[in-house]
Amino acid sequence: MCGPSDYLPFLKKGVKKTMLLIYEPSPSPSRVGTQGHALVGEIAGKTSGREKKERGDTDMEFGSFNNVASALLLGGVTVALSYYWFYANQTSTVKPTLTSSNVTNKTKAATPVKKATPPVKKQKTSDGPSVKILFGSQTGTAEEFSRKLKTEGQALGLDTELCDMENYKIEDLKDEKMLIFVVATYGEGEPTDNAKDFLEDAKREDHPDDLLSKVNFTVFGLGNKTYEHYNWMARQIDSAMEKLGGEAYVKGEGDDDSSLEDDFAAWKKDLWAPICSALGVKVDTSSLGQNVSRRFTIEMHEADSKDSYIAERKRDKHIVKKPNSDRTYDVKNPYMGRIRENRELHTEKSDRSCRHIEIEISKELAYEPGDHIGIYSENDDNIVEQACKRLNLKKEQAFTIREEGKIVLGPITLEQVLKQWCDLTNIPRKSFLQVMSLYAKSEEEKKELQRLSDDSQPQPYGDFIKDNHRSILEVLDYFKSVQMPLDHFLEAVPRLPARYYSISSSLRANPNSVHVTAAVVHFTSPTGREHYGVCSNWLAKQTVKEGRYPEVPVFIQKANFHLPKDKNTPIIMIGPGTGLAPFRGFIQDRMADTEQVAESLLFFGCRGSQVDYIYREELEEAQRRGVIQLHVAFSREDPNRKHYVQHLIEDKAEEVFKAIYEKKGIVYICGTCTTAWLESCRSTGT
């Protein structure tokens, strides 16, 4: 469970400041797919990084450059440039910088879909001491962890309150005795959307130094150690709170490159004792984590006719009503863009697929080349059918979901909820397995599920679930004696998040339009299951037919992967495969300039000139017009010789060296590079 209805989608002293920008998908070993991130830094200097997007779960549409190729590429850059640094006798100093089902049946006609709004005022949950739990969450994981803390605190007799950081300013917390922050790092070492304003306010210089002198607080951060700015947001919150007089205790950080859930469990194991001691509460914490909280109640409906719900669902295309045009379009209030073009970029000789998609957008959705577009998609019909069958319910079944008496969703059909609200193809979290164990009729299966969800034993979960990438539906089918009630299933299953893509266009060339270059993801899991990327495959099907322009909920996510403001700054773009996407936008932007701009070198790689050479005509035209110097490597063109992008860079090493050293150019890399290889480049002094 990733969040309530308010979160639903529509629902950088070495070489004279030579810049290196890397845009790459950040791997998520426990999830299918990736989320794009950028590392921004000066070669042989201080580097600022882009943290893994919190449990991103996007399909691998930012680039198809694997780790080996990444190492070879950066190795090639290192060897080539090192040679010229040595040749020029230049030196630089490197500074490393449960529980029954809450379902009732009522026979009545459905009312329009309603969306609950989160309460801002505190709701008293017990007579015990107050503890505020503030979350900064992008995809919902931090919020999910916060809900667990709320439940455990209540079990200890504390008055725990779940708080969205976007509803608070630092001044609001000055009289609180105990605060818990659960925050994710997002983007280029940035706060999540709902925590930006809070952090900005907390870092203001005009606050009294003792503003939070009464406050005790702790911070748990969600990040990824493979990237430089590990848990940047959590550390920023901690620093800001301490600067204002707050007293910190039991700090914690979670690493999504390893096991975020296990890190969280280890942290909170030592959390409650000092909190209770400080608040004067004497309780036994030994049983915490054994109970599973309940949030939802479901009211089943029988409509006047089955068709009335289907008709309503067709009228109201997405699970949440049309976006509010009076507020900024963002992750919580996406814009319904129309797909005006959707075409295949690969030739018939390719065994893969890559789509070029053009989406008509409002002028209010301004973006720069290098920014991201977030897209809300739907699960495939076959997945929905499998889920309905496993839940033993008909897809036409209508119901209303309530939380604390307030409507979260509904009336709504099961089909629509499973299509747009539930992330069914990713691996289950331990919390989901824990809920499953409650409904296992087989004692053997119950024990196995308890073993898999045991926080003190990470190995079983890693071996059975993570390494084999068993999806939620796959796990449900494996444990056949488990029959989860709908209300608890919908509580436990993660929400289907937005997928992020690198924008492959420029508004200067395409007013009121944003372009996406999406590799369609399909692979076979270790268990033999055919996995299809949710968003990429859904987008591939949203084609224009007979004047019908499919609508898709979208929003713009700003990034720090942009063209230099000084047009006299040379740029070197390195992007194999769909890593070309942001550079297409760069090229379009520079082609729109009437004044002369600095040189732009593009190193692009693909398998074959007649296979997957995407945007060939556009790139060759840009070269003819003198906008770019185009260098293309084909890895499968000559069966006797595999030619990769790093070979091109070695061939053009002197040219590249002059561009980035003598002319203070910027290097942009888009592909699956990691900080480890960036460090290998920096360590050589290049």
N, C-alpha and C positions, 0 to 999 in steps of 0.2 A: 504494500500500500504506500503510495507515494504522496498522497496529499488529498485534501478535501476539494470540494467542487470549485473553490475560488482559484485553485491552481490548474484547473483543467484547461486543455487547449480549447480554443474557440468553441475549445476545451483547454639584452650590450659589450695597457695604456700603451697599448703597444703601437700599433701602426697608424698613427695619425688619424684616428677616428674613422678607419675604414669599417663600414657597416656590413654585418651579415644578418640576414633575416631568413629564418627557416619556418616554413609552414608545413606541418606534418600531422597525420592522424596519430593520436595518442592511443597506444594499445591498451585494451582492457581485457586481460587474460581470462577474466571470469565472465565475460560477456561476448556475444557475437557482435562484431562491428567495432567501430571506433568513433572518436569524436575529434574533430580537427583542433590543432593548437599551433601556436607560433612561438619560436624562440627568437628574440630580438637582441642583437648584441654586436659589439665591435670585435673584430678578429683580434686575438691575442689581448683582449681587454675584458672588462666587466661585461657579463652577459646577463640580460634579463630574459626570463623564460616564460613560457605559457604553460600554466598548470593544466593538468588533465581536467577536462570538463567533468563535473561530478556525475559519475556513473552514466557516461554519455550515451551509450547504446546506439550510436548511429551506424548505419551501414558504411562499408569502406568505399565511400564515393569521393574522398578527397584526393586519392592517388593510389596507384597500384604498385608502388615501389617497395619491394620487400627489404627486410633488414640487411641481407647479404649484399644486395645491390646498393643499399644506402652506404654500407661500409666501404664498398668498392668505389662508389662515387666520391665520398669525402676523402677516401684514401688517395684517389686520383688527384683531387684538388690539392691535397696536402703535398703530394710528391711534386706535382707540377709547379705550384707556387713556391714551395721551399727551395726548389732549384733556382728560381729567379731571385729570391731573396738572398740566397747565398752568393749567386753570381754578381749581384749588385752590392755585395759586402754590407748588407744591412743587418742590424741586430735589433732585437726587441726583447724587452723583459716581460715575461708572462707572470701575471699575478692572479692565482686562482681566486680568483675572487671568492466456560465454554460449555459443559456448556452447550446449552441447547440452541436450536436455531431460532433466531428472532424474526420469524416470518408469520404474518397473519394473512388471512384471506378475506377479502371483502368484494362483494359484487356491486360494482358501480362503474359508471362511465369515466373515462380518463379525462383529466384536465390538462391544460397546456404544460409543456416542460418548464420546470422552474429550476433556478440555480441558487443554492444557498450562499449567503454572504457571511464571511467569518465575523464573529462578534469581536468588537474592539474592547468593550468593557469586560472587566474580570468577572468570571463566574465562579463563585465559591464552591470548591469541591469537597472541602472538609473544614473542621474547626482547628486544624493544626497550623503550624507556622507556614507562611507563604514562601514559595519558591517559584520564580519566573523562569521559564525555559524558552529562550529566544532562538529561533532558527533562521539561517540564511541558506536557502535551498534553491537550486535551479531545476533539477529533474526530480526532486522529491526525496532523495535518500536522507539528507539531513533532517528533513521534516519527519520522516519515518522513524529515525533514531530518537528524535525529540519526543515523539508520541510514546515510545517505549519508556523513556525516562519519566514522562508524566504518569504513566500507569504505575510504575514501580514506586514513585514518590507517594502516590495516593495510597498504595498498599502499606506504606510505612506511616501513614497518618499525616502526611504533609499536604498542604493545600497547593498543589502544583498547577501552574497555569501555562498553557501552550501559547506562545506569542510569535506572531509573524513580525520580523524585524522592520518591515516596511511601515508598520503602524506605530513605531516608536522613535523618539529622539532621546539623546543621552540624558537630557534634563528630566525626562520622565522616570528615570531609574534612580535618582539621587537618594530616595528614601527607602529603597529596597534593601533588605538585609542579605538576601541570597539570590544570585543569578547564575544560570547555566546557559552558556552559548554553544550551539552546535552549528558550525558554519563550514561551508564548502568554498574552495578556491575555484574560480571559474575564469575562463578566458586567459589573457596574458597576465596571470597573477592578479586577478581582479576579484572584487566581490560579486556575489550573485546579484541578479537584478533586484531582488527584494531587500538586499542589504546595502546597496550603494549609498543611498541617502543617509542611512544610519552611520556608516563609516565616515562619510564626509562630515557629518555633523560632529561626530565624536573627535575628529582630528582638528576641529576648529581651534584657533589659538586664543580665543576670547573667553573660554570657559575658566572658572576658578580652579586653581590647582587642587583644591580639596572638595571638588564637587561630589566625588564618589567616596568620600572618606568613611561613610557608613556601610559601604557595599563590599560584600565578599562575592567573589565570582570565580568561575572556572570556564575554560574553553576547550571544546573538543573540535578539532579540525579534520576535514576530509580533503585529502590531497593524493599526490602520487610521487614517489621518491625518484622516479626516472627523470623527472623534470626539475629544473633549477630552482624555481620558486615554490618549493615544497611547502604546502600549507601556509601560503603567504597571508591569506585572509585571516586565519586564526591568530597568527602572530601579530597582525596589525590590530586586531580587536584587543588582544592581550596587552599590547603596548599602550594603546590609547586609554584603556581602562586603568592601568597602573599609573599612567601619567596624571590622571585625574584623581588619584588617591585610592583607587580600588585595591582590595587585597586579594591576590590570586592564590588559588589552591588546586591541587589535583589536575594539572594540565594534561591534555591528551591529544594525540595526533594519530590519524588513521591513514594507512597506505593502501590505496586501491590497486597498486601494482602487486600487492601480496594478498592480504585478506582484510578488507576494511571491516567486515563484521567481527572478526576475531579481535582486531585492535580495539574496536568499540567495546566489546564484551570485557576485555582485559582492563580497560580504563574504568568502566562503570563499576567493576567489581570492587574497586577501592574508593569509589565516589561517595556512597551514601553514609558510611560510618562517620567521616569528618563533618559532613553536612548535618547529620542528626546530632552530633556532639555539639556543634556550634549553635544549633537551634534548641538544644536542651531536650531533644526527643530520644528516649531510650527504647530502641526496638531491636528485634532480631532480623538481620539482613540475610540470613543464610538461605531463606526460601525464595528470595527474589529471582525472577526469571522463570519460575516454574509455572506461573499463571499466564494465560493469554488474554489480552484485553479484548473487549467487544465494543464496537462503535455503532454499527449499523443495525437498523431494523428494516425489514422489508414488508411492504404491504402489497400483496398480489391483487391484480385486477382481472375482472372479466368484463371486457368492453361490450358495448351493444352489439358489435360484430367484429370479427377478426380483422376485416378489411379496414375498419376505421383507424386502427393503430398503424397499419401499413401505409395508409394514405397520409397520416400525420407525419410518419417518419420520412416519407418522400418529400413532403413540403418543407420540413425542417431538416435539411440535408445533414448538418453536423449535430453532434450530441448537445452542444451548447448553442444558444440562440445567436443570431447575427451579431457581429461585434458592435461595440458602442462607438459611433463615429465622433462623439464628443470628447473622447480621450485618446491619448497617444496609442498607436498600435504597437503592441509588444507581445511577449510570450503569453500573457494572460488575456490579451485583447488583440488577437491576430486579424489580419485583413483578408477578406475573401478575394483572392486574385483569380483571374481567369486565364487558363492555359490557352494561349493563342497558337502555339506551335509545339509539336512533340514528335521528333524524328530520330531515326537511328543514325549513329555516327560511324559505326563499323560497317565494313562491307560484308557481303554474303560469305566471304572466305573466313571470316572470324567465327570462332566458337564461343565468343562472349558477346556481350551487349553493352552499349553505352548510349545514353539518350541525351539529346539536346532539347531542352525545354525552355520555352519563353512564356513568362507569366506577366500578364498585364497588372500593374499595380497603381495605387493612388500616388499623387505627387507628394503626399505627406510621408511616404515611405522612402525618404532620401537615403542613399547609400554611396559609398566610395568603392572603387575596384579593390578587392582584397577583403571586403566585409563578408559576412556569412548571411545566409538566409535560412531561417528555421521553417520547417514544413511539418504540419500535422497530417498524418496519413491514416490508413485503415488496415486492419488485418484482412488477409485473404478469406474469401468465402469458405474455402475448404477447412481452414483453421477454425473458423467460427462454427462450422458444422460439427467438427470433431469435439469442440468444447461443449456444445449443446448436448451432444450424445453422452459425453462423459459426465455431465451434470444431470443427465436424465431429465432434461427440460426441453420444451419446444421453443424454437427461436422466436415465435410469435408471442410468447408469454410476456405480458405487460405487468409492470410493477412500479412502485415508488420506493426510493431509498431515503430513509430518514436517519439523522444523527442528532441525538439529544432533542428529539421532537421536531427538528427543522428539516425541510426537504433538501436533500443533496442532489437528487436527480429524480425526474419522473413527473408523471407517468412516462415510462420508456419501455421499449421492447428489449428482450434479452439479446436479440441479434445486434441491435445498435450499440448496446453497452459493450458486448464482446468485440465488436468491430472497432470501436473508437476509443474505448476507455481502458481496456485490459491489455497488458503486454504479455502475450501468451507464448511467444517463441523464444524468449530469453531464458536463461537458467534460473531456477528458483533460489531465493535467498533461504538461509537457514530458518528464518522466521516463518516462511511459508511451509517448510517441511515440518516445523513444530506444530503448526495448525493441522496439517495433514495427519500427524500422529494421533491427534485427538479423535479422529473419525475412522481410524483403522479398526476394522472388525477382527482382522487377523492379529493375534498377539505377536506373531513373528514379524509381521510388517510394522507393527507399532514399535517394537524394539529397534528395528532397523532404522526407521525414521527418526527415532529419538537419538540413535547413535550418529546419524548423519547431521542432525541439527545441534549436536552437543558442542558448545563453544570451546570446551576444554580439549576437544579432539578434532583438530583441523584436517587430519589426514583422510579420514573416511569421506568427508565431503569433497575434498580435492580430487580423490581418486575416482569416485563414482559420479559426481555431478560436474565439477568444474573441468576436469581433464577431458571428459567425454562430451562436454557441452550438451548435456541433457536438458531439453526445454521443459517448461512447466507442464505442458500437455504430455510430453513423453514420460515425465516422472509420474504424473497422475495415472497414465495407462499402465505403468510398471507396477504400481501398488494398487492392484485391482480391488482390494477390500475397502479402500478408502472411498467414502461417499460424502463429500463436503456439502453442507447446505449452502445455498446461494448467498445468503447474507455474509457468512464467514469467508466464503471464497472471494467475494468482491472486496472485502476488507483486506484480505491477505495478498491478493494478486497485485503486482506493480501496475501503475498507470502507464499507458502507452505514451512515451515522451515525444517531443518534437525531434526530428532529425535535422542535423545542420549540414549545409553544403556551402562550399566556397562559391561566391558569386562570380560568374564568368562573363560579365558584361560591364559596360560603363554607361551611366545615365547620359553622358554627353553624346554618345552615339545612339543610345536607345532610350529616349525619353519615355517615362511611364512604363518601363519594362525592365524586368530582371531576368537574367538567363542562368540556367543551371546545367552543369555537365555531370550527369549521374551515371556511374558504372552500376549496372544491374547485378546485384549480388546473388550468387547461387553457388553452394558447395555442399559436399556430403560430409556429415559429421562423423566422428569416430565410431558411432554406433550404427552408421549406415543410413541415418535419416537425411533426407534431402532438405536443406535449409535454404530458404529464400529470404533475402533482405526485405523487411517489411516495407519500408518507404520506397526504395528503389524499384521494387517490383510493382508496387501500387502505382507509382508515377508512370512507369512504362505503359500501364494500361489506360492512363488518362489521356487518350488521344482525341483530336478534334475530328468530329464526324458530322457531316451534313449541317454545318453551321452551329453545331453544339460545342460550346466551349466549357469544358469541365472547370468547376471551381475548387480551389484548394486554400485552406487556411495557412497564411504565411506571416512572417514578421522579420524584420532586419535585426541582426546581431552585429554590433560594431566590433571591429578588430583593430590590431596594431600592425597590420600587414599592408601598408599603403605605399604608393609612389612617393618619392621625395618631393618636398615642396619646391625645391630648387630644380627647375627643369634642365639646368646645366650639369646635373649630377648623373653620371653614367649608371646604368643598371645592368646587372647580369642575372638573368632568370634561368633557373635550372628546374625543370619539371617534367619528368617522364610520365607517360600515361595520362590519367586524369589530373595529375599534378599540374597540367597545363592550364587548368581552369582559371585560377586568379590572374594568370599572365595574359590570357585572352582579354580580360578586362583592362589590364595595364596597357596593352597594345592598342585597344580601341580608344582609350583615353589619350594616348600620345598621338594617334592618328588624327584626333580631333583638334590638335594644336596647330594653329596657323603659323606660329613662330617656331624657329628652329629649336630642337631639343637635343640633349646629349645622346650619345650612342646607347643603344639597347641591344644587348646580346641575349639571344634565347637558345638554350640547349635543351632540346626535346628528344625523347626517346620512345620508341614503340616497337612492336614486333616486326611489322612489315609495311612497306609503302602501299601495298594493295590490301592490307588487312585492317589495321587500326590506326592509321595516320589521320587523326581527327583534326578537323578545321584546316586541312591542307591548303585549300584555295585561299583562305583568309591569310594564313601565315605567309604564303608565297607572294601574295599581293602586298602585304606589309613590307616584305623584303624588297620588292620591286620599287616601292615608293620610298625606300631608304629609311623607313621607320625602325626596322630591326635588322640585325645580322642573324640569320637563321642557320642553326647547325642541328642536324637531325641524325640520330643513330638508330639503326634497325637491328635488333638483336636476333631476328630469325630470317633475315633476307638471304644471307649466305650461309648455307648449312655447314660450311667449313670454318666459319668465323663469326663469333658472336660479338657484335659491336654495341657497346653501351655508352651512356652519356659521359661517364668518367673518361672514356677514351677520347671523346671529342674535346673535353676540357684539357686533357694532356696535350693534344695536338695544338690547341690554341692557348697554351699556358702563358706565353709571353704577352699575348693580347689581353688576356684576362688579368695578368699581373699589373700591367700598365693601367688598366681601367680602374682597378680597385685600390692600387697603391699611389700611383702618380696623379690620378684624377679623382681620388677619394670617392670611388664608386661604391655602390651598394650591391651586395650579393643576396639574391632571394632564392630560397630553395623550397620547393613544395613536393612533399613525398614523405614516406614513413621513416624519417631520420630520427634518431634519439640523441639525447644530450651526451651519451657516452662517446658517440662518434664526433660530435661537435668538440668535445673536450680533447679528443685525439688530434684534431686539427689544431686546436689552440696550443696544445702542449708542444707542438713542433715549432711554434713561433710564427706560424703562418696566419 
